[in-house]
Structure formats: structure tokens, C-alpha cells
Amino acid sequence: MSFGAFGLFAVALLDSAFVPLPGGADAVMILLSTANPSRMLFYAVAATLGSTIGCIILYYISQKAGSRALARFSDEKQARVRSLIERYDLLSVLVASVLPPPFPFKLFVVSAGVFRFNVVRFAVAVCLGRFFRFTVEGLFAVRYGAQAGAILARYYPFIGLGVAVMLIGFFVMKNLLKNKKEEGAIRS
């Protein structure tokens, strides 16, 4: 807390790359935004950068040793995540980065490294998802103060799922419109 945005950046980086910290960057984001509401957006950017850099570090580590880390997960989970990343690459990582714990986001990060998902697309997806997540947490902290943590703990799964549904709906509609345009161009 005493290191402000730099401390939040460090916690987010460590939490994403190496050591999962209980509450981690989410708790620090809420505490800092409650204490200094005018700096909330700055905190969201610091947390996003730390988390994104941490995920990129874990991505590269996973390229070398990730298959051993994936062995901790069942074959069924590994196959499901691989299928999601191969079919919906950016969307799957984006949605996973928004969802709250206990969703296994690190499984997506490790899988992206093991399966050689494009690192730029991966970083963009993580950055967008995490920025959204930290901004929502910051807004709740500014609006509800000390109660923000309890409110988010209670309702964040619903918020996260709602956002996931909206993102998936957006991409489905985009693909449907793209396919209709292509069909129209072929008929012409």
C-alpha cells in the first residue's frame, strides 16, 4: 500500500508470473482506489501493465517448461483449453482474463505458451481483459468505498460471466455479419 501504483504494479507482476497471491492485485487495487479515488485510473493502468508483463513472462517460461505444468491438470481440461485457444484464440484469452478467481486463468496463460499462441495477440487479449477487470474494481472502490471488496466478492462472478457473454455475443455477431457480407459478395 505504501508504494502506491508501483507496489500494485509489482504485486500484479508477481501474481501473474510466479506466485499466486491471495487477493493479489485485486485487493490492492480496491484498497488504493478507495484511499485515492482520483488516481483510480492510474492504478488500473499500473495493475494492467504489471499483470500483462507477468503473463508474458509466464508465457515464455511455458514455452520451455509448460508441458510439465500442464500435467497438473486433467487431460480433459487440457484438451478443452487447447480447443478454445485454437478455435477462439484472442477471445478465449480475453474472456479468461476478465473472469474472477477461482477461474483457472493461469491454465490459459500456460496453455497459450505451450501451444505457441501468437504472443502479440496474447498480450493484447490479456491487456484488454485485465484493464477492464481492474477498472471495474476501481470504479466499485470509488463508488462503494470500503464495502467494494465485499460487493465484488459477492457479485463479481455474475459481472464476469455477464461480460463474458457480451464479449462472446459481440464476436459471434461480428463473424455472422462478416459471413453475410462474404456471401453477398460471392453472389454478386
N, CA and C atoms as an extended XYZ file, in Angstrom:
564
Properties=species:S:1:pos:R:3:atomname:S:1:resname:S:1:resid:I:1 pbc="F F F"
N         0.827       -1.200        0.000 N   MET     1
C         0.000        0.000        0.000 CA  MET     1
C         0.866        1.256        0.000 C   MET     1
N         1.949        1.247        0.772 N   SER     2
C         2.754        2.453        0.883 CA  SER     2
C         3.517        2.770       -0.401 C   SER     2
N         3.658        1.800       -1.300 N   PHE     3
C         4.341        2.037       -2.568 CA  PHE     3
C         3.376        2.468       -3.671 C   PHE     3
N         2.098        2.535       -3.368 N   GLY     4
C         1.097        3.019       -4.320 CA  GLY     4
C         1.073        2.225       -5.608 C   GLY     4
N         1.062        2.943       -6.729 N   ALA     5
C         0.951        2.320       -8.049 CA  ALA     5
C         2.136        1.403       -8.335 C   ALA     5
N         3.319        1.763       -7.866 N   PHE     6
C         4.488        0.909       -8.097 CA  PHE     6
C         4.357       -0.413       -7.345 C   PHE     6
N         3.850       -0.351       -6.140 N   GLY     7
C         3.594       -1.571       -5.378 CA  GLY     7
C         2.535       -2.430       -6.049 C   GLY     7
N         1.486       -1.789       -6.544 N   LEU     8
C         0.426       -2.511       -7.251 CA  LEU     8
C         0.984       -3.176       -8.510 C   LEU     8
N         1.806       -2.443       -9.250 N   PHE     9
C         2.459       -2.997      -10.436 CA  PHE     9
C         3.255       -4.252      -10.062 C   PHE     9
N         4.057       -4.159       -8.997 N   ALA    10
C         4.891       -5.294       -8.570 CA  ALA    10
C         4.044       -6.490       -8.130 C   ALA    10
N         2.993       -6.224       -7.365 N   VAL    11
C         2.115       -7.306       -6.913 CA  VAL    11
C         1.447       -7.974       -8.108 C   VAL    11
N         0.964       -7.182       -9.061 N   ALA    12
C         0.306       -7.737      -10.248 CA  ALA    12
C         1.284       -8.568      -11.074 C   ALA    12
N         2.510       -8.075      -11.225 N   LEU    13
C         3.521       -8.804      -11.988 CA  LEU    13
C         3.855      -10.132      -11.308 C   LEU    13
N         4.134      -10.093      -10.020 N   LEU    14
C         4.469      -11.316       -9.292 CA  LEU    14
C         3.307      -12.302       -9.279 C   LEU    14
N         2.103      -11.796       -9.072 N   ASP    15
C         0.918      -12.647       -9.038 CA  ASP    15
C         0.691      -13.329      -10.384 C   ASP    15
N         0.943      -12.624      -11.474 N   SER    16
C         0.697      -13.184      -12.805 CA  SER    16
C         1.822      -14.094      -13.278 C   SER    16
N         3.051      -13.783      -12.901 N   ALA    17
C         4.184      -14.535      -13.439 CA  ALA    17
C         4.596      -15.722      -12.575 C   ALA    17
N         4.629      -15.528      -11.284 N   PHE    18
C         5.251      -16.551      -10.459 CA  PHE    18
C         4.372      -17.070       -9.341 C   PHE    18
N         4.105      -16.221       -8.367 N   VAL    19
C         3.493      -16.637       -7.118 CA  VAL    19
C         2.064      -16.142       -7.037 C   VAL    19
N         1.082      -17.045       -7.081 N   PRO    20
C        -0.290      -16.566       -6.887 CA  PRO    20
C        -0.457      -16.052       -5.450 C   PRO    20
N        -0.870      -14.810       -5.350 N   LEU    21
C        -1.024      -14.177       -4.043 CA  LEU    21
C        -2.499      -14.106       -3.690 C   LEU    21
N        -2.882      -14.505       -2.472 N   PRO    22
C        -4.287      -14.436       -2.085 CA  PRO    22
C        -4.795      -12.997       -2.165 C   PRO    22
N        -5.828      -12.798       -2.940 N   GLY    23
C        -6.368      -11.451       -3.128 CA  GLY    23
C        -5.560      -10.686       -4.145 C   GLY    23
N        -4.259      -10.793       -4.055 N   GLY    24
C        -3.325      -10.233       -5.020 CA  GLY    24
C        -3.615       -8.805       -5.432 C   GLY    24
N        -3.454       -8.569       -6.710 N   ALA    25
C        -3.603       -7.228       -7.269 CA  ALA    25
C        -5.034       -6.702       -7.110 C   ALA    25
N        -6.003       -7.594       -7.115 N   ASP    26
C        -7.402       -7.157       -6.984 CA  ASP    26
C        -7.622       -6.447       -5.652 C   ASP    26
N        -7.138       -7.043       -4.571 N   ALA    27
C        -7.319       -6.443       -3.242 CA  ALA    27
C        -6.572       -5.116       -3.132 C   ALA    27
N        -5.338       -5.078       -3.656 N   VAL    28
C        -4.558       -3.844       -3.589 CA  VAL    28
C        -5.217       -2.762       -4.436 C   VAL    28
N        -5.744       -3.140       -5.601 N   MET    29
C        -6.436       -2.189       -6.479 CA  MET    29
C        -7.613       -1.544       -5.747 C   MET    29
N        -8.385       -2.353       -5.064 N   ILE    30
C        -9.552       -1.844       -4.342 CA  ILE    30
C        -9.116       -0.939       -3.188 C   ILE    30
N        -8.119       -1.368       -2.440 N   LEU    31
C        -7.658       -0.560       -1.303 CA  LEU    31
C        -7.093        0.785       -1.753 C   LEU    31
N        -6.256        0.770       -2.781 N   LEU    32
C        -5.673        2.027       -3.264 CA  LEU    32
C        -6.738        2.959       -3.843 C   LEU    32
N        -7.675        2.401       -4.606 N   SER    33
C        -8.716        3.228       -5.225 CA  SER    33
C        -9.665        3.798       -4.187 C   SER    33
N        -9.895        3.063       -3.111 N   THR    34
C       -10.724        3.571       -2.020 CA  THR    34
C       -10.017        4.727       -1.319 C   THR    34
N        -8.715        4.578       -1.114 N   ALA    35
C        -7.939        5.607       -0.414 CA  ALA    35
C        -7.706        6.852       -1.281 C   ALA    35
N        -7.531        6.666       -2.581 N   ASN    36
C        -7.238        7.780       -3.500 CA  ASN    36
C        -8.097        7.671       -4.764 C   ASN    36
N        -9.369        7.990       -4.687 N   PRO    37
C       -10.269        7.813       -5.837 CA  PRO    37
C        -9.810        8.548       -7.102 C   PRO    37
N        -9.172        9.687       -6.966 N   SER    38
C        -8.768       10.451       -8.155 CA  SER    38
C        -7.663        9.747       -8.943 C   SER    38
N        -6.991        8.802       -8.335 N   ARG    39
C        -5.891        8.089       -9.003 CA  ARG    39
C        -6.309        6.698       -9.490 C   ARG    39
N        -7.588        6.384       -9.418 N   MET    40
C        -8.075        5.052       -9.752 CA  MET    40
C        -7.634        4.605      -11.136 C   MET    40
N        -7.766        5.450      -12.141 N   LEU    41
C        -7.396        5.066      -13.495 CA  LEU    41
C        -5.891        4.788      -13.597 C   LEU    41
N        -5.095        5.577      -12.912 N   PHE    42
C        -3.648        5.354      -12.875 CA  PHE    42
C        -3.345        3.982      -12.251 C   PHE    42
N        -4.051        3.641      -11.184 N   TYR    43
C        -3.872        2.333      -10.544 CA  TYR    43
C        -4.278        1.203      -11.483 C   TYR    43
N        -5.379        1.392      -12.211 N   ALA    44
C        -5.826        0.362      -13.152 CA  ALA    44
C        -4.769        0.126      -14.237 C   ALA    44
N        -4.154        1.203      -14.721 N   VAL    45
C        -3.101        1.071      -15.745 CA  VAL    45
C        -1.894        0.351      -15.156 C   VAL    45
N        -1.485        0.714      -13.946 N   ALA    46
C        -0.326        0.067      -13.305 CA  ALA    46
C        -0.584       -1.423      -13.101 C   ALA    46
N        -1.770       -1.766      -12.614 N   ALA    47
C        -2.107       -3.175      -12.393 CA  ALA    47
C        -2.161       -3.933      -13.715 C   ALA    47
N        -2.716       -3.293      -14.740 N   THR    48
C        -2.813       -3.929      -16.055 CA  THR    48
C        -1.427       -4.194      -16.635 C   THR    48
N        -0.561       -3.198      -16.564 N   LEU    49
C         0.802       -3.378      -17.087 CA  LEU    49
C         1.544       -4.475      -16.327 C   LEU    49
N         1.460       -4.455      -15.007 N   GLY    50
C         2.120       -5.491      -14.207 CA  GLY    50
C         1.599       -6.870      -14.525 C   GLY    50
N         0.289       -7.003      -14.611 N   SER    51
C        -0.317       -8.299      -14.903 CA  SER    51
C         0.030       -8.770      -16.311 C   SER    51
N        -0.003       -7.860      -17.272 N   THR    52
C         0.303       -8.240      -18.655 CA  THR    52
C         1.761       -8.672      -18.787 C   THR    52
N         2.673       -7.912      -18.200 N   ILE    53
C         4.090       -8.282      -18.265 CA  ILE    53
C         4.318       -9.617      -17.550 C   ILE    53
N         3.683       -9.795      -16.405 N   GLY    54
C         3.790      -11.067      -15.685 CA  GLY    54
C         3.287      -12.239      -16.510 C   GLY    54
N         2.170      -12.040      -17.203 N   CYS    55
C         1.622      -13.105      -18.048 CA  CYS    55
C         2.547      -13.400      -19.229 C   CYS    55
N         3.175      -12.380      -19.782 N   ILE    56
C         4.117      -12.599      -20.892 CA  ILE    56
C         5.337      -13.379      -20.391 C   ILE    56
N         5.814      -13.063      -19.196 N   ILE    57
C         6.928      -13.827      -18.618 CA  ILE    57
C         6.528      -15.290      -18.463 C   ILE    57
N         5.343      -15.540      -17.895 N   LEU    58
C         4.873      -16.907      -17.718 CA  LEU    58
C         4.659      -17.590      -19.069 C   LEU    58
N         4.196      -16.848      -20.048 N   TYR    59
C         4.022      -17.381      -21.414 CA  TYR    59
C         5.352      -17.924      -21.938 C   TYR    59
N         6.419      -17.126      -21.830 N   TYR    60
C         7.725      -17.561      -22.330 CA  TYR    60
C         8.304      -18.713      -21.509 C   TYR    60
N         8.088      -18.691      -20.203 N   ILE    61
C         8.519      -19.825      -19.373 CA  ILE    61
C         7.770      -21.082      -19.805 C   ILE    61
N         6.491      -20.928      -20.119 N   SER    62
C         5.660      -22.067      -20.516 CA  SER    62
C         6.083      -22.653      -21.854 C   SER    62
N         6.653      -21.833      -22.721 N   GLN    63
C         7.143      -22.371      -23.987 CA  GLN    63
C         8.248      -23.393      -23.749 C   GLN    63
N         9.043      -23.174      -22.702 N   LYS    64
C        10.161      -24.072      -22.393 CA  LYS    64
C         9.751      -25.233      -21.489 C   LYS    64
N         8.971      -24.942      -20.457 N   ALA    65
C         8.681      -25.960      -19.449 CA  ALA    65
C         7.200      -26.106      -19.146 C   ALA    65
N         6.355      -25.556      -19.984 N   GLY    66
C         4.921      -25.536      -19.698 CA  GLY    66
C         4.241      -26.885      -19.736 C   GLY    66
N         4.744      -27.794      -20.544 N   SER    67
C         4.080      -29.095      -20.631 CA  SER    67
C         4.103      -29.813      -19.284 C   SER    67
N         5.155      -29.598      -18.485 N   ARG    68
C         5.193      -30.180      -17.133 CA  ARG    68
C         4.145      -29.527      -16.240 C   ARG    68
N         3.951      -28.230      -16.388 N   ALA    69
C         2.944      -27.528      -15.583 CA  ALA    69
C         1.540      -27.969      -15.979 C   ALA    69
N         1.341      -28.208      -17.275 N   LEU    70
C         0.019      -28.656      -17.728 CA  LEU    70
C        -0.316      -30.044      -17.212 C   LEU    70
N         0.698      -30.831      -16.908 N   ALA    71
C         0.465      -32.188      -16.413 CA  ALA    71
C        -0.307      -32.176      -15.093 C   ALA    71
N        -0.288      -31.052      -14.377 N   ARG    72
C        -1.056      -30.951      -13.122 CA  ARG    72
C        -2.557      -30.937      -13.375 C   ARG    72
N        -2.960      -30.576      -14.595 N   PHE    73
C        -4.377      -30.511      -14.938 CA  PHE    73
C        -4.791      -31.790      -15.661 C   PHE    73
N        -6.052      -32.140      -15.548 N   SER    74
C        -6.542      -33.354      -16.187 CA  SER    74
C        -6.426      -33.238      -17.703 C   SER    74
N        -6.345      -34.388      -18.365 N   ASP    75
C        -6.265      -34.412      -19.828 CA  ASP    75
C        -7.487      -33.738      -20.444 C   ASP    75
N        -8.623      -33.913      -19.795 N   GLU    76
C        -9.870      -33.322      -20.289 CA  GLU    76
C        -9.795      -31.791      -20.270 C   GLU    76
N        -9.313      -31.220      -19.156 N   LYS    77
C        -9.179      -29.759      -19.061 CA  LYS    77
C        -8.169      -29.244      -20.076 C   LYS    77
N        -7.058      -29.945      -20.218 N   GLN    78
C        -6.040      -29.535      -21.183 CA  GLN    78
C        -6.616      -29.518      -22.602 C   GLN    78
N        -7.353      -30.562      -22.951 N   ALA    79
C        -7.932      -30.653      -24.297 CA  ALA    79
C        -8.960      -29.545      -24.520 C   ALA    79
N        -9.761      -29.261      -23.505 N   ARG    80
C       -10.780      -28.214      -23.625 CA  ARG    80
C       -10.134      -26.841      -23.833 C   ARG    80
N        -9.105      -26.553      -23.036 N   VAL    81
C        -8.425      -25.258      -23.156 CA  VAL    81
C        -7.713      -25.159      -24.506 C   VAL    81
N        -7.067      -26.229      -24.929 N   ARG    82
C        -6.379      -26.209      -26.224 CA  ARG    82
C        -7.381      -25.946      -27.352 C   ARG    82
N        -8.513      -26.598      -27.284 N   SER    83
C        -9.554      -26.404      -28.293 CA  SER    83
C       -10.045      -24.954      -28.302 C   SER    83
N       -10.273      -24.390      -27.119 N   LEU    84
C       -10.729      -22.999      -27.036 CA  LEU    84
C        -9.688      -22.040      -27.610 C   LEU    84
N        -8.420      -22.258      -27.270 N   ILE    85
C        -7.361      -21.366      -27.753 CA  ILE    85
C        -7.199      -21.500      -29.267 C   ILE    85
N        -7.293      -22.730      -29.789 N   GLU    86
C        -7.133      -22.913      -31.234 CA  GLU    86
C        -8.316      -22.345      -32.013 C   GLU    86
N        -9.517      -22.476      -31.486 N   ARG    87
C       -10.707      -22.004      -32.204 CA  ARG    87
C       -10.969      -20.522      -32.011 C   ARG    87
N       -10.758      -20.032      -30.791 N   TYR    88
C       -11.158      -18.664      -30.461 CA  TYR    88
C       -10.006      -17.848      -29.899 C   TYR    88
N        -8.802      -18.148      -30.248 N   ASP    89
C        -7.565      -17.612      -29.692 CA  ASP    89
C        -7.726      -16.338      -28.867 C   ASP    89
N        -7.841      -15.202      -29.469 N   LEU    90
C        -7.896      -13.924      -28.753 CA  LEU    90
C        -9.088      -13.871      -27.809 C   LEU    90
N       -10.238      -14.291      -28.277 N   LEU    91
C       -11.451      -14.244      -27.459 CA  LEU    91
C       -11.328      -15.111      -26.209 C   LEU    91
N       -10.774      -16.308      -26.348 N   SER    92
C       -10.683      -17.202      -25.185 CA  SER    92
C        -9.783      -16.614      -24.103 C   SER    92
N        -8.656      -16.036      -24.496 N   VAL    93
C        -7.748      -15.439      -23.515 CA  VAL    93
C        -8.366      -14.165      -22.930 C   VAL    93
N        -9.032      -13.375      -23.759 N   LEU    94
C        -9.684      -12.157      -23.293 CA  LEU    94
C       -10.740      -12.466      -22.234 C   LEU    94
N       -11.600      -13.412      -22.516 N   VAL    95
C       -12.655      -13.777      -21.566 CA  VAL    95
C       -12.039      -14.353      -20.291 C   VAL    95
N       -11.028      -15.220      -20.434 N   ALA    96
C       -10.386      -15.821      -19.262 CA  ALA    96
C        -9.725      -14.759      -18.381 C   ALA    96
N        -9.201      -13.709      -18.990 N   SER    97
C        -8.513      -12.681      -18.203 CA  SER    97
C        -9.475      -11.780      -17.431 C   SER    97
N       -10.735      -11.781      -17.802 N   VAL    98
C       -11.742      -10.969      -17.117 CA  VAL    98
C       -12.360      -11.728      -15.940 C   VAL    98
N       -12.485      -13.033      -16.083 N   LEU    99
C       -13.196      -13.815      -15.072 CA  LEU    99
C       -12.442      -13.851      -13.745 C   LEU    99
N       -13.185      -13.838      -12.647 N   PRO   100
C       -12.559      -13.793      -11.319 CA  PRO   100
C       -12.104      -15.174      -10.844 C   PRO   100
N       -11.235      -15.190       -9.824 N   PRO   101
C       -10.907      -16.467       -9.188 CA  PRO   101
C       -12.186      -17.089       -8.659 C   PRO   101
N       -12.326      -18.342       -8.662 N   PRO   102
C       -11.342      -19.405       -8.845 CA  PRO   102
C       -11.163      -19.856      -10.299 C   PRO   102
N       -11.565      -19.054      -11.285 N   PHE   103
C       -11.368      -19.445      -12.679 CA  PHE   103
C        -9.878      -19.651      -12.929 C   PHE   103
N        -9.497      -20.749      -13.571 N   PRO   104
C        -8.071      -21.085      -13.740 CA  PRO   104
C        -7.401      -20.311      -14.886 C   PRO   104
N        -7.219      -19.002      -14.717 N   PHE   105
C        -6.627      -18.171      -15.765 CA  PHE   105
C        -5.205      -18.607      -16.104 C   PHE   105
N        -4.425      -19.004      -15.085 N   LYS   106
C        -3.048      -19.421      -15.348 CA  LYS   106
C        -2.998      -20.613      -16.292 C   LYS   106
N        -4.004      -21.453      -16.266 N   LEU   107
C        -4.073      -22.572      -17.205 CA  LEU   107
C        -4.110      -22.054      -18.637 C   LEU   107
N        -4.838      -20.967      -18.884 N   PHE   108
C        -4.889      -20.376      -20.217 CA  PHE   108
C        -3.542      -19.759      -20.594 C   PHE   108
N        -2.887      -19.121      -19.632 N   VAL   109
C        -1.592      -18.496      -19.904 CA  VAL   109
C        -0.560      -19.566      -20.241 C   VAL   109
N        -0.477      -20.592      -19.426 N   VAL   110
C         0.478      -21.679      -19.663 CA  VAL   110
C         0.166      -22.377      -20.980 C   VAL   110
N        -1.110      -22.643      -21.223 N   SER   111
C        -1.505      -23.304      -22.475 CA  SER   111
C        -1.156      -22.455      -23.686 C   SER   111
N        -1.346      -21.149      -23.594 N   ALA   112
C        -1.006      -20.259      -24.709 CA  ALA   112
C         0.484      -20.366      -25.031 C   ALA   112
N         1.324      -20.457      -24.004 N   GLY   113
C         2.754      -20.621      -24.238 CA  GLY   113
C         3.097      -21.974      -24.818 C   GLY   113
N         2.530      -23.023      -24.256 N   VAL   114
C         2.810      -24.386      -24.727 CA  VAL   114
C         2.356      -24.566      -26.173 C   VAL   114
N         1.174      -24.050      -26.504 N   PHE   115
C         0.612      -24.233      -27.842 CA  PHE   115
C         1.041      -23.153      -28.826 C   PHE   115
N         1.949      -22.273      -28.387 N   ARG   116
C         2.559      -21.244      -29.248 CA  ARG   116
C         1.535      -20.275      -29.848 C   ARG   116
N         0.581      -19.861      -29.022 N   PHE   117
C        -0.363      -18.824      -29.430 CA  PHE   117
C         0.434      -17.560      -29.713 C   PHE   117
N         0.089      -16.805      -30.717 N   ASN   118
C         0.807      -15.591      -31.098 CA  ASN   118
C         0.944      -14.671      -29.893 C   ASN   118
N         2.182      -14.313      -29.546 N   VAL   119
C         2.448      -13.558      -28.323 CA  VAL   119
C         1.850      -12.148      -28.366 C   VAL   119
N         1.809      -11.537      -29.530 N   VAL   120
C         1.230      -10.190      -29.623 CA  VAL   120
C        -0.279      -10.254      -29.380 C   VAL   120
N        -0.943      -11.192      -30.024 N   ARG   121
C        -2.391      -11.350      -29.812 CA  ARG   121
C        -2.681      -11.723      -28.354 C   ARG   121
N        -1.829      -12.561      -27.792 N   PHE   122
C        -1.965      -12.953      -26.393 CA  PHE   122
C        -1.858      -11.730      -25.482 C   PHE   122
N        -0.822      -10.915      -25.690 N   ALA   123
C        -0.602       -9.729      -24.859 CA  ALA   123
C        -1.755       -8.739      -24.994 C   ALA   123
N        -2.263       -8.551      -26.203 N   VAL   124
C        -3.392       -7.643      -26.414 CA  VAL   124
C        -4.625       -8.146      -25.664 C   VAL   124
N        -4.891       -9.442      -25.760 N   ALA   125
C        -6.062      -10.012      -25.079 CA  ALA   125
C        -5.953       -9.863      -23.564 C   ALA   125
N        -4.780      -10.173      -23.020 N   VAL   126
C        -4.582      -10.050      -21.570 CA  VAL   126
C        -4.714       -8.592      -21.143 C   VAL   126
N        -4.087       -7.704      -21.886 N   CYS   127
C        -4.101       -6.278      -21.545 CA  CYS   127
C        -5.533       -5.731      -21.538 C   CYS   127
N        -6.293       -6.032      -22.570 N   LEU   128
C        -7.679       -5.548      -22.643 CA  LEU   128
C        -8.534       -6.134      -21.516 C   LEU   128
N        -8.415       -7.423      -21.310 N   GLY   129
C        -9.212       -8.079      -20.269 CA  GLY   129
C        -8.864       -7.596      -18.877 C   GLY   129
N        -7.590       -7.500      -18.589 N   ARG   130
C        -7.162       -7.053      -17.269 CA  ARG   130
C        -7.489       -5.579      -17.037 C   ARG   130
N        -7.340       -4.755      -18.060 N   PHE   131
C        -7.686       -3.342      -17.892 CA  PHE   131
C        -9.163       -3.205      -17.555 C   PHE   131
N        -9.997       -3.948      -18.249 N   PHE   132
C       -11.428       -3.915      -17.951 CA  PHE   132
C       -11.675       -4.358      -16.506 C   PHE   132
N       -11.080       -5.478      -16.134 N   ARG   133
C       -11.284       -6.022      -14.791 CA  ARG   133
C       -10.834       -5.040      -13.708 C   ARG   133
N        -9.624       -4.499      -13.840 N   PHE   134
C        -9.120       -3.577      -12.814 CA  PHE   134
C        -9.899       -2.264      -12.798 C   PHE   134
N       -10.361       -1.820      -13.943 N   THR   135
C       -11.162       -0.600      -13.988 CA  THR   135
C       -12.500       -0.807      -13.288 C   THR   135
N       -13.136       -1.941      -13.522 N   VAL   136
C       -14.407       -2.240      -12.836 CA  VAL   136
C       -14.180       -2.282      -11.323 C   VAL   136
N       -13.109       -2.940      -10.893 N   GLU   137
C       -12.818       -2.991       -9.457 CA  GLU   137
C       -12.582       -1.584       -8.900 C   GLU   137
N       -11.836       -0.779       -9.643 N   GLY   138
C       -11.578        0.593       -9.207 CA  GLY   138
C       -12.847        1.424       -9.123 C   GLY   138
N       -13.709        1.276      -10.111 N   LEU   139
C       -14.975        2.014      -10.098 CA  LEU   139
C       -15.837        1.611       -8.902 C   LEU   139
N       -15.862        0.321       -8.612 N   PHE   140
C       -16.604       -0.131       -7.433 CA  PHE   140
C       -15.993        0.447       -6.168 C   PHE   140
N       -14.665        0.493       -6.090 N   ALA   141
C       -13.997        1.039       -4.903 CA  ALA   141
C       -14.308        2.518       -4.726 C   ALA   141
N       -14.297        3.251       -5.834 N   VAL   142
C       -14.601        4.686       -5.767 CA  VAL   142
C       -16.055        4.889       -5.349 C   VAL   142
N       -16.935        4.089       -5.904 N   ARG   143
C       -18.376        4.260       -5.639 CA  ARG   143
C       -18.790        3.771       -4.253 C   ARG   143
N       -18.272        2.596       -3.854 N   TYR   144
C       -18.756        1.962       -2.629 CA  TYR   144
C       -17.752        1.972       -1.482 C   TYR   144
N       -16.567        2.493       -1.710 N   GLY   145
C       -15.571        2.607       -0.642 CA  GLY   145
C       -15.174        1.270       -0.055 C   GLY   145
N       -15.147        1.216        1.255 N   ALA   146
C       -14.674        0.028        1.967 CA  ALA   146
C       -15.530       -1.213        1.695 C   ALA   146
N       -16.788       -1.012        1.307 N   GLN   147
C       -17.662       -2.163        1.040 CA  GLN   147
C       -17.437       -2.766       -0.349 C   GLN   147
N       -16.625       -2.130       -1.176 N   ALA   148
C       -16.421       -2.589       -2.553 CA  ALA   148
C       -15.925       -4.027       -2.614 C   ALA   148
N       -14.982       -4.376       -1.745 N   GLY   149
C       -14.449       -5.737       -1.741 CA  GLY   149
C       -15.535       -6.768       -1.492 C   GLY   149
N       -16.387       -6.499       -0.515 N   ALA   150
C       -17.472       -7.437       -0.196 CA  ALA   150
C       -18.480       -7.518       -1.332 C   ALA   150
N       -18.793       -6.379       -1.934 N   ILE   151
C       -19.749       -6.363       -3.050 CA  ILE   151
C       -19.194       -7.149       -4.234 C   ILE   151
N       -17.928       -6.891       -4.564 N   LEU   152
C       -17.319       -7.616       -5.682 CA  LEU   152
C       -17.197       -9.103       -5.391 C   LEU   152
N       -16.841       -9.461       -4.170 N   ALA   153
C       -16.732      -10.876       -3.820 CA  ALA   153
C       -18.069      -11.581       -4.017 C   ALA   153
N       -19.123      -10.851       -3.734 N   ARG   154
C       -20.457      -11.452       -3.841 CA  ARG   154
C       -20.970      -11.474       -5.278 C   ARG   154
N       -20.732      -10.398       -6.041 N   TYR   155
C       -21.343      -10.274       -7.355 CA  TYR   155
C       -20.390      -10.398       -8.535 C   TYR   155
N       -19.072      -10.419       -8.299 N   TYR   156
C       -18.147      -10.435       -9.430 CA  TYR   156
C       -18.313      -11.650      -10.326 C   TYR   156
N       -18.601      -12.835       -9.778 N   PRO   157
C       -18.823      -13.954      -10.709 CA  PRO   157
C       -19.941      -13.648      -11.718 C   PRO   157
N       -20.989      -12.976      -11.277 N   PHE   158
C       -22.083      -12.634      -12.183 CA  PHE   158
C       -21.664      -11.538      -13.161 C   PHE   158
N       -20.906      -10.563      -12.646 N   ILE   159
C       -20.400       -9.498      -13.518 CA  ILE   159
C       -19.465      -10.097      -14.561 C   ILE   159
N       -18.539      -10.934      -14.116 N   GLY   160
C       -17.586      -11.570      -15.031 CA  GLY   160
C       -18.274      -12.418      -16.075 C   GLY   160
N       -19.255      -13.204      -15.664 N   LEU   161
C       -19.990      -14.030      -16.627 CA  LEU   161
C       -20.796      -13.173      -17.589 C   LEU   161
N       -21.373      -12.089      -17.081 N   GLY   162
C       -22.117      -11.174      -17.958 CA  GLY   162
C       -21.222      -10.560      -19.011 C   GLY   162
N       -20.044      -10.130      -18.596 N   VAL   163
C       -19.080       -9.565      -19.542 CA  VAL   163
C       -18.647      -10.624      -20.544 C   VAL   163
N       -18.400      -11.835      -20.058 N   ALA   164
C       -18.000      -12.925      -20.959 CA  ALA   164
C       -19.079      -13.180      -22.013 C   ALA   164
N       -20.331      -13.205      -21.590 N   VAL   165
C       -21.439      -13.409      -22.534 CA  VAL   165
C       -21.505      -12.272      -23.549 C   VAL   165
N       -21.328      -11.037      -23.077 N   MET   166
C       -21.348       -9.890      -24.002 CA  MET   166
C       -20.195       -9.965      -25.004 C   MET   166
N       -18.993      -10.310      -24.541 N   LEU   167
C       -17.851      -10.422      -25.447 CA  LEU   167
C       -18.068      -11.518      -26.486 C   LEU   167
N       -18.542      -12.660      -26.031 N   ILE   168
C       -18.801      -13.769      -26.955 CA  ILE   168
C       -19.884      -13.372      -27.945 C   ILE   168
N       -20.948      -12.728      -27.458 N   GLY   169
C       -22.017      -12.262      -28.347 CA  GLY   169
C       -21.507      -11.284      -29.384 C   GLY   169
N       -20.640      -10.362      -28.964 N   PHE   170
C       -20.059       -9.396      -29.896 CA  PHE   170
C       -19.279      -10.102      -31.003 C   PHE   170
N       -18.424      -11.047      -30.627 N   PHE   171
C       -17.620      -11.743      -31.626 CA  PHE   171
C       -18.473      -12.635      -32.527 C   PHE   171
N       -19.505      -13.251      -31.981 N   VAL   172
C       -20.401      -14.073      -32.801 CA  VAL   172
C       -21.127      -13.192      -33.820 C   VAL   172
N       -21.652      -12.047      -33.357 N   MET   173
C       -22.345      -11.140      -34.279 CA  MET   173
C       -21.396      -10.612      -35.346 C   MET   173
N       -20.188      -10.278      -34.959 N   LYS   174
C       -19.188       -9.783      -35.905 CA  LYS   174
C       -18.905      -10.836      -36.975 C   LYS   174
N       -18.743      -12.079      -36.559 N   ASN   175
C       -18.487      -13.156      -37.521 CA  ASN   175
C       -19.692      -13.426      -38.412 C   ASN   175
N       -20.896      -13.347      -37.844 N   LEU   176
C       -22.098      -13.550      -38.653 CA  LEU   176
C       -22.234      -12.464      -39.715 C   LEU   176
N       -21.997      -11.213      -39.329 N   LEU   177
C       -22.070      -10.112      -40.291 CA  LEU   177
C       -20.986      -10.244      -41.358 C   LEU   177
N       -19.812      -10.658      -40.957 N   LYS   178
C       -18.708      -10.859      -41.902 CA  LYS   178
C       -19.063      -11.954      -42.902 C   LYS   178
N       -19.643      -13.055      -42.404 N   ASN   179
C       -20.026      -14.163      -43.283 CA  ASN   179
C       -21.127      -13.743      -44.253 C   ASN   179
N       -22.094      -12.924      -43.784 N   LYS   180
C       -23.166      -12.453      -44.664 CA  LYS   180
C       -22.610      -11.558      -45.763 C   LYS   180
N       -21.642      -10.693      -45.410 N   LYS   181
C       -21.027       -9.827      -46.417 CA  LYS   181
C       -20.289      -10.672      -47.454 C   LYS   181
N       -19.570      -11.695      -47.000 N   GLU   182
C       -18.835      -12.565      -47.909 CA  GLU   182
C       -19.792      -13.305      -48.836 C   GLU   182
N       -20.921      -13.788      -48.286 N   GLU   183
C       -21.919      -14.490      -49.103 CA  GLU   183
C       -22.512      -13.539      -50.137 C   GLU   183
N       -22.781      -12.298      -49.715 N   GLY   184
C       -23.316      -11.294      -50.647 CA  GLY   184
C       -22.330      -10.978      -51.744 C   GLY   184
N       -21.060      -10.885      -51.415 N   ALA   185
C       -20.027      -10.606      -52.420 CA  ALA   185
C       -19.880      -11.763      -53.393 C   ALA   185
N       -20.021      -12.999      -52.911 N   ILE   186
C       -19.908      -14.163      -53.780 CA  ILE   186
C       -21.096      -14.217      -54.731 C   ILE   186
N       -22.294      -13.904      -54.266 N   ARG   187
C       -23.497      -13.933      -55.115 CA  ARG   187
C       -23.458      -12.853      -56.189 C   ARG   187
N       -22.807      -11.721      -55.849 N   SER   188
C       -22.744      -10.634      -56.832 CA  SER   188
C       -21.814      -11.034      -57.905 C   SER   188
